[in-house]
């Protein structure tokens, strides 16, 4: 990966999360843990008001998106693709899980429209059981942040890491978003 003039400089924040709560939510919603993570991130973005990103020219901040669209990293034949789950705040966790499953099943036939990140500010990435203790994801071009999850330890705890665009968020804004995301992941059930 190369860095060009105008690329953002990311900063990384991490927080320990109780993954057993996320797994329990997934089972209760007949969904997958990544779907719970996407739904909780949509909630956190609505609460924090941080669903924003720099314009393509990197001269203006885009705010006031019509919906909270969140990208999910999907491996397709050894390549990484990011598909956009649309309107996450107004979908159930089960609906989000269905979208993610559909993207994975489409594989290399995933339409370009599903990979259009023009309205996506944040991405969720998970390596599942293959993850290392801590995962520090690479910020996709044109987004504000990406959240990755490390392996769950014996106590059921995982480290969530966020790579965030420093031109879009201050450190304090990023910390507030990460803590709000943790609160949303740990609450009883996403709304």
DRENDO-1510 file (C-alpha; in Angstrom, 1 decimal, always signed):
<recs>
REC; n; res; u; v; w
REC; 1; UNK; +0.0; +0.0; +0.0 .
REC; 2; UNK; +1.3; +3.4; -0.8 .
REC; 3; UNK; +0.7; +6.8; +0.8 .
REC; 4; UNK; +0.0; +9.7; -1.5 .
REC; 5; UNK; -0.4; +13.4; -1.0 .
REC; 6; UNK; -3.8; +14.0; +0.5 .
REC; 7; UNK; -4.0; +10.6; +2.2 .
REC; 8; UNK; -5.2; +10.9; +5.8 .
REC; 9; UNK; -2.9; +10.0; +8.7 .
REC; 10; UNK; -4.8; +7.5; +10.9 .
REC; 11; UNK; -4.6; +7.1; +14.6 .
REC; 12; UNK; -5.4; +3.9; +16.5 .
REC; 13; UNK; -7.5; +3.4; +19.6 .
REC; 14; UNK; -8.4; +0.1; +21.3 .
REC; 15; UNK; -10.8; -1.0; +24.0 .
REC; 16; UNK; -11.4; -4.4; +25.6 .
REC; 17; UNK; -14.9; -5.8; +25.0 .
REC; 18; UNK; -16.8; -8.7; +26.5 .
REC; 19; UNK; -17.2; -10.9; +23.4 .
REC; 20; UNK; -19.5; -13.3; +25.3 .
REC; 21; UNK; -22.1; -10.6; +25.4 .
REC; 22; UNK; -21.8; -10.0; +21.7 .
REC; 23; UNK; -22.1; -13.7; +21.0 .
REC; 24; UNK; -25.1; -14.0; +23.2 .
REC; 25; UNK; -26.8; -11.1; +21.3 .
REC; 26; UNK; -26.0; -12.8; +18.0 .
REC; 27; UNK; -27.6; -16.0; +19.1 .
REC; 28; UNK; -30.7; -14.2; +20.5 .
REC; 29; UNK; -31.1; -12.3; +17.2 .
REC; 30; UNK; -30.5; -15.4; +15.1 .
REC; 31; UNK; -27.5; -13.5; +13.6 .
REC; 32; UNK; -23.8; -13.5; +13.5 .
REC; 33; UNK; -21.4; -11.5; +15.7 .
REC; 34; UNK; -20.3; -9.2; +12.8 .
REC; 35; UNK; -24.0; -8.3; +12.3 .
REC; 36; UNK; -24.2; -7.4; +16.0 .
REC; 37; UNK; -21.0; -5.3; +15.6 .
REC; 38; UNK; -22.4; -3.5; +12.6 .
REC; 39; UNK; -25.8; -2.7; +14.3 .
REC; 40; UNK; -24.1; -1.5; +17.5 .
REC; 41; UNK; -21.7; +0.7; +15.4 .
REC; 42; UNK; -24.8; +2.3; +13.7 .
REC; 43; UNK; -26.3; +3.0; +17.1 .
REC; 44; UNK; -23.0; +4.5; +18.3 .
REC; 45; UNK; -22.8; +6.7; +15.2 .
REC; 46; UNK; -26.3; +8.0; +15.7 .
REC; 47; UNK; -25.7; +8.7; +19.4 .
REC; 48; UNK; -22.3; +10.4; +18.9 .
REC; 49; UNK; -23.2; +12.2; +15.7 .
REC; 50; UNK; -19.8; +11.1; +14.1 .
REC; 51; UNK; -21.2; +9.7; +10.9 .
REC; 52; UNK; -19.1; +12.0; +8.7 .
REC; 53; UNK; -16.1; +11.9; +6.4 .
REC; 54; UNK; -14.0; +14.1; +4.2 .
REC; 55; UNK; -15.1; +14.8; +0.6 .
REC; 56; UNK; -13.1; +13.2; -2.2 .
REC; 57; UNK; -11.3; +16.5; -2.7 .
REC; 58; UNK; -10.5; +16.4; +1.1 .
REC; 59; UNK; -11.5; +20.1; +1.3 .
REC; 60; UNK; -14.9; +19.7; +3.0 .
REC; 61; UNK; -16.5; +17.5; +5.7 .
REC; 62; UNK; -19.5; +15.6; +4.5 .
REC; 63; UNK; -22.2; +15.3; +7.2 .
REC; 64; UNK; -25.9; +14.7; +7.2 .
REC; 65; UNK; -26.0; +11.4; +5.3 .
REC; 66; UNK; -29.5; +10.1; +4.7 .
REC; 67; UNK; -28.7; +6.8; +6.4 .
REC; 68; UNK; -25.9; +5.1; +8.3 .
REC; 69; UNK; -24.2; +2.8; +5.8 .
REC; 70; UNK; -21.5; +0.6; +7.1 .
REC; 71; UNK; -18.9; -1.4; +5.2 .
REC; 72; UNK; -18.0; -5.0; +6.0 .
REC; 73; UNK; -14.8; -6.5; +5.0 .
REC; 74; UNK; -15.3; -9.8; +3.1 .
REC; 75; UNK; -12.6; -12.2; +1.8 .
REC; 76; UNK; -13.3; -13.4; -1.7 .
REC; 77; UNK; -10.9; -15.9; -3.3 .
REC; 78; UNK; -8.0; -14.6; -1.2 .
REC; 79; UNK; -8.9; -10.9; -2.0 .
REC; 80; UNK; -10.4; -8.4; +0.4 .
REC; 81; UNK; -13.5; -6.6; -0.7 .
REC; 82; UNK; -15.6; -4.1; +1.3 .
REC; 83; UNK; -19.4; -4.4; +0.8 .
REC; 84; UNK; -21.8; -1.7; +2.0 .
REC; 85; UNK; -24.7; -2.6; +4.3 .
REC; 86; UNK; -27.2; +0.2; +3.7 .
REC; 87; UNK; -29.3; +1.9; +6.3 .
REC; 88; UNK; -28.0; -0.1; +9.3 .
REC; 89; UNK; -29.7; +2.1; +11.9 .
REC; 90; UNK; -33.1; +1.1; +10.6 .
REC; 91; UNK; -32.4; -2.5; +10.0 .
REC; 92; UNK; -32.7; -5.3; +12.5 .
REC; 93; UNK; -29.6; -7.3; +13.5 .
REC; 94; UNK; -31.1; -10.3; +11.6 .
REC; 95; UNK; -31.5; -8.2; +8.4 .
REC; 96; UNK; -27.9; -7.0; +8.6 .
REC; 97; UNK; -26.8; -10.6; +9.1 .
REC; 98; UNK; -28.8; -11.6; +6.0 .
REC; 99; UNK; -27.1; -8.8; +4.0 .
REC; 100; UNK; -23.6; -9.9; +5.1 .
REC; 101; UNK; -24.4; -13.6; +4.3 .
REC; 102; UNK; -25.6; -12.6; +0.8 .
REC; 103; UNK; -22.4; -10.6; +0.2 .
REC; 104; UNK; -20.2; -13.6; +1.2 .
REC; 105; UNK; -22.3; -16.0; -0.9 .
REC; 106; UNK; -21.9; -13.7; -4.0 .
REC; 107; UNK; -18.1; -13.9; -3.7 .
REC; 108; UNK; -16.4; -12.7; -6.8 .
REC; 109; UNK; -19.8; -11.9; -8.3 .
REC; 110; UNK; -20.4; -9.1; -5.7 .
REC; 111; UNK; -21.8; -6.2; -7.8 .
REC; 112; UNK; -19.9; -3.0; -7.9 .
REC; 113; UNK; -23.0; -1.2; -6.5 .
REC; 114; UNK; -22.6; -3.2; -3.3 .
REC; 115; UNK; -19.0; -2.1; -3.1 .
REC; 116; UNK; -19.7; +1.6; -3.6 .
REC; 117; UNK; -18.4; +3.3; -0.4 .
REC; 118; UNK; -19.4; +6.8; -1.3 .
REC; 119; UNK; -21.9; +6.9; +1.6 .
REC; 120; UNK; -19.9; +4.7; +3.9 .
REC; 121; UNK; -17.9; +6.4; +6.7 .
REC; 122; UNK; -16.9; +3.3; +8.7 .
REC; 123; UNK; -16.1; -0.3; +8.1 .
REC; 124; UNK; -16.2; -3.4; +10.4 .
REC; 125; UNK; -13.6; -6.1; +9.9 .
REC; 126; UNK; -13.3; -9.5; +11.6 .
REC; 127; UNK; -11.0; -12.4; +11.0 .
REC; 128; UNK; -13.1; -14.7; +13.2 .
REC; 129; UNK; -11.2; -17.5; +14.9 .
REC; 130; UNK; -8.1; -16.9; +12.8 .
REC; 131; UNK; -7.6; -13.5; +14.5 .
REC; 132; UNK; -4.5; -12.6; +16.5 .
REC; 133; UNK; -4.7; -11.2; +20.0 .
REC; 134; UNK; -4.9; -7.6; +18.6 .
REC; 135; UNK; -5.9; -6.7; +15.1 .
REC; 136; UNK; -5.1; -3.2; +13.8 .
REC; 137; UNK; -7.0; -2.8; +10.6 .
REC; 138; UNK; -5.9; -0.6; +7.7 .
REC; 139; UNK; -8.1; +2.4; +7.0 .
REC; 140; UNK; -9.8; +2.1; +3.6 .
REC; 141; UNK; -9.3; +5.1; +1.4 .
REC; 142; UNK; -12.3; +7.5; +1.5 .
REC; 143; UNK; -13.5; +6.4; +4.9 .
REC; 144; UNK; -13.3; +7.8; +8.4 .
REC; 145; UNK; -12.7; +4.6; +10.4 .
REC; 146; UNK; -12.4; +0.9; +10.5 .
REC; 147; UNK; -13.0; -1.3; +13.5 .
REC; 148; UNK; -11.2; -4.7; +13.9 .
REC; 149; UNK; -11.6; -7.3; +16.5 .
REC; 150; UNK; -8.9; -9.5; +18.0 .
REC; 151; UNK; -9.1; -13.1; +19.2 .
REC; 152; UNK; -11.3; -13.8; +22.3 .
REC; 153; UNK; -9.3; -14.8; +25.3 .
REC; 154; UNK; -10.1; -17.4; +28.0 .
REC; 155; UNK; -12.2; -14.8; +29.9 .
REC; 156; UNK; -14.3; -14.0; +26.9 .
REC; 157; UNK; -12.7; -10.7; +26.3 .
REC; 158; UNK; -11.6; -9.3; +22.9 .
REC; 159; UNK; -9.6; -6.2; +22.0 .
REC; 160; UNK; -11.4; -4.0; +19.5 .
REC; 161; UNK; -9.2; -1.6; +17.6 .
REC; 162; UNK; -10.2; +1.4; +15.5 .
REC; 163; UNK; -8.0; +3.0; +12.9 .
REC; 164; UNK; -9.4; +6.5; +12.5 .
REC; 165; UNK; -8.7; +9.4; +10.1 .
REC; 166; UNK; -7.2; +12.2; +12.1 .
REC; 167; UNK; -8.3; +14.7; +9.5 .
REC; 168; UNK; -11.9; +13.7; +10.2 .
REC; 169; UNK; -11.9; +13.1; +14.0 .
REC; 170; UNK; -9.9; +14.5; +16.8 .
REC; 171; UNK; -8.5; +12.1; +19.4 .
REC; 172; UNK; -11.2; +13.0; +21.8 .
REC; 173; UNK; -13.9; +12.5; +19.2 .
REC; 174; UNK; -12.5; +9.1; +18.4 .
REC; 175; UNK; -12.3; +8.1; +22.0 .
REC; 176; UNK; -15.9; +9.1; +22.6 .
REC; 177; UNK; -17.0; +7.1; +19.5 .
REC; 178; UNK; -15.1; +4.0; +20.7 .
REC; 179; UNK; -16.5; +4.2; +24.2 .
REC; 180; UNK; -20.0; +4.8; +22.8 .
REC; 181; UNK; -19.6; +1.8; +20.5 .
REC; 182; UNK; -18.5; -0.4; +23.5 .
REC; 183; UNK; -21.6; +0.7; +25.5 .
REC; 184; UNK; -23.8; -0.2; +22.5 .
REC; 185; UNK; -22.2; -3.6; +22.1 .
REC; 186; UNK; -22.6; -4.3; +25.9 .
REC; 187; UNK; -26.2; -3.1; +26.2 .
REC; 188; UNK; -28.9; -5.8; +26.4 .
REC; 189; UNK; -30.2; -5.6; +22.8 .
REC; 190; UNK; -29.6; -3.1; +20.0 .
REC; 191; UNK; -32.7; -1.0; +19.2 .
</recs>
